[in-house]
Amino acid sequence: MQFNGYIRPDGSVGIRNYVLIMPVVSCMEGVAQAIAALLDDALVVSQEHGCLYGGNEQVGHGMVGIGANPNAAAVLLLGMGCESFTPSVIATPLEKTGKPVRVLSALKEGGIRRTFAKGLQIARELQDYAKSVQRQPADISALTVAVKCGGSDTSSGLASNPSVGQAADLLVDAGAKVLFSEPIEMVGGEAVLAARAATPEVAEDIRTLVAQEEKRWSIPGVKTEFMCMGNVLGGLTSIEEKSLGSILKSGSKPIKGVLPFNAQGLTKPTEAGLYIQEGTHWDPHAITHFAAAGAQIILFTTGFGACLESPLSPTIRVSGNPESIATVGDDIDVDASGIMLGTDSIEAVGERILAKILAAANGERTRVEGLNNVGFSFYNKDQRLEHFLGFSG
């Protein structure tokens, strides 16, 4: 099974061909946005955690991962020049990918205006490079696909999630990599996931991942929500019910590993199979983390019709709610509502999802691609809390 993609110097294969402009500190975001506005297929990758690197190591690992994503052809990094979160933190590991990486510092260039002018010149050169890269045949084993849910209701666990799970099984069988996360939405279902672990060590990693996330969200005296109002109105009654429906989108294949993503580093899958990523259930952060781990495509299931789009990794939306299909069906890439109506099967919808994945990999745009980008959001675990809870040294 093949698709036509952009082969990068490190052997990875992109399905989109973006130039990334990455201000490592927020005071350079305006310059980055001004440059990107004058280019085609340029994305600004920013972070809002400040200019100090100590305590923001996880953000740094995430930004490196985004820059290394196969959908990025080249990277321009911008710094002010007085930060400890310097462009070199990102540039040094990115240069190992072989893709063009350029760095500018406003203080060294003589100010914002000169940085903008030189940055625009460099970005146009990087864009010319990106346009010189042509699609070539590649095996489906080069794909990493992530699965995520949002705006879940009863139809999610009955239709869209198991359909995506069917597609996940087909992808793994074909040699691709599949990622899922949302550890707080595994509470109550961790035994089911541990039973699918490829090894006893992976089973223990799963139990630890879920227990630690539950502890983070269950500190006495702090009010938290595990379910949004839409979940409740949509008929979900408990986090356990939500969890059991949520994990269906991972399919049925053995779980080969839990991939850490924290202050110590970002782990990516190196071989075909199904993996859990240490991450979060928050939608913009989760899809950013998936892209940082190398996902070129994201499958997003929804009951109510939640319709976000990753700016870097095309996002295929699947819904099994007949009412949502009737109202916002133009936003949905794969209609799974026939499962609820008794006119379609999980297996058939799973095959359609796989076909849509291959179409997107070949360049077909998803229904709202470019219209509802949620930007890049890096979830940064507070190292003080992690230490207090006993999760870090």
HELIX and SHEET records of a PDB file:
HELIX    1   1 SER A   26  MET A   28  5                                   3    
HELIX    2   2 GLU A   29  ALA A   36  1                                   8    
HELIX    3   3 GLU A   57  ALA A   68  1                                  12    
HELIX    4   4 PRO A   87  LEU A   94  1                                   8    
HELIX    5   5 GLU A   95  THR A   97  5                                   3    
HELIX    6   6 ALA A  106  GLU A  109  1                                   4    
HELIX    7   7 ILE A  112  SER A  132  1                                  21    
HELIX    8   8 ILE A  140  ALA A  142  5                                   3    
HELIX    9   9 THR A  154  SER A  155  1                                   2    
HELIX   10  10 SER A  156  SER A  160  3                                   5    
HELIX   11  11 ASN A  161  ALA A  174  1                                  14    
HELIX   12  12 PRO A  183  MET A  186  5                                   4    
HELIX   13  13 GLU A  190  ALA A  195  1                                   6    
HELIX   14  14 PRO A  200  ARG A  216  1                                  17    
HELIX   15  15 MET A  229  LEU A  233  1                                   5    
HELIX   16  16 ILE A  239  SER A  246  1                                   8    
HELIX   17  17 ILE A  247  SER A  250  5                                   4    
HELIX   18  18 ASP A  283  ALA A  292  1                                  10    
HELIX   19  19 PRO A  322  VAL A  328  1                                   7    
HELIX   20  20 GLY A  329  ASP A  331  5                                   3    
HELIX   21  21 SER A  337  LEU A  341  1                                   5    
HELIX   22  22 ILE A  346  ALA A  361  1                                  16    
HELIX   23  23 GLN A  383  LEU A  389  1                                   7    
SHEET    1   A 3 VAL A  13  GLY A  14  0                                        
SHEET    2   A 3 GLN A   2  ILE A   7 -1                                        
SHEET    3   A 3 GLN A 136  ASP A 139 -1                                        
SHEET    1   B 4 ALA A  42  VAL A  44  0                                        
SHEET    2   B 4 TYR A  18  PRO A  23  1                                        
SHEET    3   B 4 ALA A  72  GLY A  79  1                                        
SHEET    4   B 4 VAL A 101  SER A 105  1                                        
SHEET    1   C 7 ILE A 255  LEU A 259  0                                        
SHEET    2   C 7 GLY A 273  GLN A 277  1                                        
SHEET    3   C 7 LYS A 177  PHE A 180  1                                        
SHEET    4   C 7 THR A 144  CYS A 149  1                                        
SHEET    5   C 7 ILE A 297  THR A 302  1                                        
SHEET    6   C 7 THR A 315  SER A 319  1                                        
SHEET    7   C 7 VAL A 334  ASP A 335  1                                        
SHEET    1   D 2 PHE A 261  ASN A 262  0                                        
SHEET    2   D 2 GLY A 265  LEU A 266 -1                                        
END                                                                             
